[in-house]
Amino acid sequence: MRTYSIRDVIDGLSAMPDAQVTLEGIHNFLAERPIDADTLGRFHFWDKDHYTRNLVYKDERFEVLVVCWEVGQISRIHDHAGQQCWMTVPEGRLVGRNFSVEMLDDFAGRCRLRESDHFELSHRLPATVEPEEPIHQVGNPAEFDERAVSVHIYSKPYDRCRTFCRETDTFREVVLGYTSIDGERVAGSLT
């Protein structure tokens, strides 16, 4: 199967008419353009304690990140601030879990979530964050026993989201940062 460079994918996204920037449109675009893992090396930044967020491209419509996952690393349960998200995994594989909201009290910062679905992400299986259940978690389980690299596309870019804790039934807003921008490590980076 032919693969495409990350630059080819970004160029294709940039040229895409607004009418095609839909959940299905971008999902199909990614399914037809598997990303060549060899074109992602300059965005590989690893941290033994936490996955890394590496900005590859950003404009007013899209933000493209390469996320590097060591074995056993997992994201917090989070949302995407109402923005659309697509993911593909050119290296390794990941597991995602979706959550439905049983209760959410914005004023008190309280919530109750229920796991509703789980899915695997791999090179040939791009995924979409569903707007009906936008709260999710992604990770690289220890049993996979290999690093993973994922590409995340957001429309539109955002700089904060909510994270959720099922143990305390609470949530809070967090500011997001990058480990690297365009292949250069950010000093004092947030991950």
ABEGO torsion letter per residue (X at the ends): XBBBBAAAAAAAAAABBAAABBAAAAAAAAAABBBBAAAAAAABBBBAABBBBBBABBBAABBBBBBBBBBGBBBBBBBAGGBBBBBBBABEBBBBBBBBBABBBAAAGBBBBBBABBBBBBAABBBBBBAABABBBBBBBAAAGBBBBBBBBBOBBBABBBBBBAAAGBBBBBBBBBABBGGBBBBGBBX
